[in-house]
Amino acid sequence: MARRLLSGFRALDLTDEKGFVCGKILASMGVDTIKVEKPGGDPARNLPPFYGHTPDPEKSLYWLVYNTDKRGITLNLETNRGQELFKELVKRSDFVLESFTPGYLDDLGLGYEALSGVNPRIIMTSITPFGQKGPYSRYKGGELVASAMSGVLLSNGYEDRAPVKEALDANYFHANAAAALGTIMAHYHREATGEGQQVDVSAQEVGASRNTNNIIAYQFDRRFLKRSGDCQWLGLRPARWIWRCKDGFLWHNLMGGKIGAPANRALSQWMDDDGMENPLREIRDWEKYDRSAVTAEQKAVREKAMERFFLAHTKKELDREGRKRGINASVANSPADVLEHPQLKARDYWVELNYPKLGTAAPRYGKRFFLSSKTENYVRFAAPLIGEHNSEIYREELGLSDAELAGLKEAKVI
């Protein structure tokens, strides 16, 4: 097998959906990441969407995407025997990833202090809504709560409407990227000192770090940055930057000064070439174009003409011809566009992974989080089935017999 950045290390992944991506990142870099589920399967296996549109814990596409490259075992941590087995695994591991309510693992005798007594080098990474300490530490929360409590939610949407949630799980993803970074830096510290530690990740804190521009504006000006919808606020003036086209959307911004002049001039020429109404033609010197000096009436007339122009073209036309002409625009790609994008194909970004429960279907996955010149940190294996590696871990590594495994299953320990 090709060399990977973190080959030879092991993580025990106890997380729910709040922490799946952290384990996925570590696994892609070579960490032997073992997903520990309750007997019968992790509740997150019931998250939609499902392959075939029929709920099935082995066909959750959410599960399949966020648990690649992990091995899977079942274990009931709330039983004495389950706790004993987990500690045996901790002795053989380097990282524990968890997203339980603070105090839960301590009550089971499996908190950081207890596990560091079993393995002083262990690193425990805890990913929770509000962190391990503070008055909110034991409050429940998810993606939308993290967005709201960090101030991010208030920034999304249109000024005259209620705020809207970011698409997909942006706060979870950023919190998990922070968790993976924290885990790797704690590992670097351990390699230098021999000391393990606990990495405490608060989704609220990570969200607040993304909201710094709003927070700074309030501190200095006592001013709230307004929700801008399809516009970008530049000082106190909004500039539209999201537009409809014939078959989708695109980003385009009339930038001021010398930076924006070439692209603005190219757009105006294209509108002329198409024989369309073009109020941009009245701007003689684009290098002196100052958006702050544009009146509301001028802005409305120009945007209306640009809107008609973009609606007359497809995404493909705007992408190809736009690049040739040098206009400042980028189409908003759909999943179908992304799967067929020539740049991603040229970089060999996609990989197909077979999963037995999907029959002949082989989904394509993003192969990596980054490309390294000396190591191959790629996604290689599909997410595990429920208890797929029980025999491999318990029999071959911990030395349990078939009879012991049968007894553990009967007692609902595994």
N, C-alpha and C positions, 0 to 999 in steps of 0.2 A: 504493500500500500504506500502511496506517495506520502511524503513527510507533511505534517500539518503543524500549525503553530503551537497547539496545546495537546498534542498526542501524548498519551501516557498518564493523563489525569482523569479523575472521575468526579461526577456531580450526581447527587441524589436530588431529584426534582419533585418537590411536594406541592408545587404551585397549582392554583387554578388559573382561569383566564387572565387574571391580573399579572401573572408572571411567566406565562408560556414562552414569550419571545426571548427572555433572558436565557433560558435553557436552550432554545433553538440557536441563538447566536453562539453560545459556548460549544454546542454540539457541532456546528458547522466548522469550528476551528479545531476539532479533533478531540474535545473532551468527551469521554464515555459517559453520556448523560442518561441516567436511569429514571424514567418517569414512574413514580410510586403512586398507585391509584388505590382507592378503596376496593374491597372485593366486589365484583360486579361492574366495576368501571367508574371512572371519574365523572361526576355530574356534568362537567363541561362537554362531555360527549353528546349531550342532548341539546347543544346549541346549534341553531340553524345557521346557514342553509344545509340541506341534506342532498346527497346524491340520489337522484330519482324522485326528489320532493317528498319522500316518505321518511318520517322520523325513525332513526335507527342509530343506536350508540356506536356502531361500527361504520357509519356512513356520514358522520358529521364533517362537512367540508371545512368548517372552522377548526375542528380538531386536526384534520389532516394537514392543513396549512401550517399550523403553529407548533406541531410536535414532530417534525421531520428529524431524522438522524438520532432519535432517542430509542433506547430499549425500554421495555415496559414490564413492570411487575405489579402484582396486587399485594396489599398489606394493610391490615387493620391496626393502626397506631393506637387505638383505644383499648387494646388488649395487652395483658402483661407479656405474652409470648411475642406479640407483634412488636412491642417496644424493645424486647431483647434482640430480636432479629434485626431491627433497624440499627441498634447500636453496633451490632456485628458488622453491618454494612458501613457504618460511619468509620469504623477502624480502617476500612479498606478504601476510604474516599477522601477527596480533597475539598469538596464544596457541598454545601446543603443549600438548596434554594427553596424558599417557602413564602407563602402569602396569607397565612392564617392571621386571625385577630391577635394582636399582641397579648401574650399571657397564655394562649391556648397550649402551645408546646411546652411552656414552663410547667403548666399544671399536669402534663403527662410525663414530666421528667425528661423531656427531650428538647428543652430550650438550649440556648447557646452555652450557658455556663455548664450545664450537665454534659453536653456533647463535647465541649472542650476538655472536660475531664476524661472522656473516653479517647479523644484524639486531639492533643493540644495544637495541632497544625490545622485543624478544621476551620474553614471559612464559611460562615452562615450568612447568606444574603437574603434579607427580609424585604419584601415588596408589598406595601400596604397603602391604603388611602391616605393616612395621615402620619405614618411613622410610628416608632416604638414608644415615644414619650409625648407628653403634652395632654391637655384636657380632652382633645378629640381622638386620641390614639386608638381607643377601642370602639369608635363609631364605625358603623357600616358605610360602605361607599363603593361606587363603581366608576365607569368611564365618565358618565354625565355629571356625577357628583364632583369628581376631580376637576372637570372642566369648569363647573360653576364655582367651586370653592377657591380655585386658583385665580379667578378673574378672567380666564380665557373665554368663557362662554359669552360674557357681556360684550365681547369685541366682535362676535360673529353675526353676520346677517345685515339687514338694512336698518337704517336709522329710525324709520317710521314704523317698524314692526318689532315683534318680540325677537330676542336673540335665538339663534339656531345652533344645534349641535354640529361639531365638525364631523365630516364624513369618516366612516370607519372608526377605528379605535386609536386615534392620534395620541391621546394622553397615555393610554396603556403602552403604546409603542415607544414613546419618548421615555417613560419611566423605566421600561425594560432595557432600552439602550443605555440609560444611566446605570442601571443595576449591573449590566454586563461589564461596563467600563469599571465600575467600582469593584466588582469581583476580580477582574484581571489585575487592577492596581493593588488590591489586597494580596493577591497571589504574588505579585512582584515584591511586595514588602515581606511576605513570608519567605520567599526564596533568599532574601538578604538577611533575615533575622531569625527565621524558624518559628515565628509567632503567627498563629491564626487570629482572626478577629470577626466581628459581626459588621456587615454592611447594611445600613439602615436607609431604605429608599422610600420616600413619601411621594405619592403621585401628586398630591397638592403642591408640594415644594417644586417638583419638576415642572408642573404647569405654571407656577408663579414665575419660574425662571424664564419661561417663554413669553411672559407678559411684561417683561422689564420696561419696554418703551412706554406702555400705558402708565406703569407705576412711577417712572421717572417724570413723565409729563405732569402727573398729579402732584408729585412732591415739589416741583419747581414752579409750576404755573397754576396749581390748583384747578387743572383743566382735565376733563375726561376726553380721551380720544373717541370720536364718534364711530359707530358702526358704519362702514362705508359701502357694504353691498358689492356692486360691480365696479366701484370706484376705488381709487387710492388717494388718501389725503396727503397733500403736500403743503405743509404749513396749515393755513386755514382754508385752502381751496381744494375741492375734490377734482380728480381727473379720472375719467372713465377708462377702464382697462379690460373689461370683459364684454365680449360682443357675440351676438348670434351670427352664424353663417348658414349656408343653405342646408347643411346636414349636421350641425353641431355648434360648437363654441370655439372661441379663440381668445388669446390674450394679445392686446395691442395697446400701446401707450404713446401718445404724441409727446415725446420728450423735448425739453427746451435746449437752447444754446447749441454749441458746436457738436455736442455728443449726439443730440437727436436729429441734427440737420440732414445728414445723408438719408436716413430712413424716412423722415417726413417728406423730403423732396421726392423720394422714390414712390411713396404712396400717392402723392398728388399727381405724379406723372402717370401712374397706373390708372387712376380714376379718369384722367384725361383720355388715355388710350382706349378706355372702355366707352368713351363718349357719355360719361355720367355727369350729372350736376356736381360741380367741384368748387365749393367756397374756399377750399384750401389754396386755390390758385391766387387768391388775393394777397397771400403772404409772400412778399418779394424776397425777403432776406431771412431764411430759416435759421441762420446762425445767431440772429438777434431775437429769435422767437422767445417770448417770456410768457409762460402760462399764467403767471399771477396778474398780468396786465389784460388778459382776455375778459371781455364783459360776459355776463350771463347770457345775453342774447347771441353774441358771436359763438359762444360755446355750444348753445343749443342748435344753432344752424349747422355748424360744422359736424357735430356728433350725429345729427339726423342724416346728413349726406354720407358720412362714413358708415352708418348703420345700413343704409341702402346698398352701398358698395359691397360690404361684407356679406349681406344676405344674397347677393347675386352670385357668390362663389362657393364652391365646396371646400371642405377641409384640405383635400388633396391639392386643389388648385392654389389655395392660399399658402400651403406648405411649400410646394415645389416652385411655383412662380415667385412666391414671396422671397424665397431664399435666393433665387436668381437675381431678383431686382434689389434685394437688400432691405426690404421693409422690416420694421421692428415688430414682428408678430410671431406667435407660436400657437398652433392649434391645440385644443384640449383633447387628448387621445382617449378613446374608449378602451376597455379591456381587449377588444378585438384588434384595435390599432396597435396596442402595446405588444401583444403576442406576435404580431407580424412586423414589428418595427425593424428596419434594416440595421440600425445602430446596435440594437440588442442582439440581433442575429450575428452581426459581424464580430461581436465580442463573446459569442458562444455563451450567452447568459442563461438560456433555458435548459432544463433537464427534465426528462420524463421519468417518473417513479411509479412502478407497478405496485398496486395495493390489492390484495386478494379479494377483498369484499366488493370491489368495483368491477369484477369480471374482467373483460378485455379493455376497459377504459384505463388509460394511463395519463393522469393529469400532468401538465407541465408546471414546474416550479421555478422560481428564481434561484439560480445556482449558488449565489453567494451574496454576502453583505459588502465585501470588498475584494479586490484582486491583489494578490501578493506575488512578487516575482520569484520568490524562493520556496514558497509552500503552497499547497493546494487545499484551501479552506472552503470546500464545496459541500453543498447539500448532496447526500448520497443515498439515503435510505428513507422510505416512507414511514409515516407515524406508526407506532406499534398497535397491534390488536390488544384486546383486554387480556392481561396476564401472559402475553406472548412469550416472555423470557423468564417466566417463573422457574421452569426446570433448569434453565441455563444458569441462573443466579443462585437459587437455593440448593440445587443438587450439586452442580459442578463447582461452585465457589464456596458455599457454606457447608457442603458435605452432608446435607440431609438425605435420608433414604426415601424411597418411594412410599414406604409406609408412613413416615413422618409427614411427607407432603400431603398424602391423602388425609391424615389426621388433621393437619392445619386447615385444609380445605373444608373438611366436615365441621370444624369448629369456627369457620368463617374468619380465620386469621388471615388467610390468603384467598 
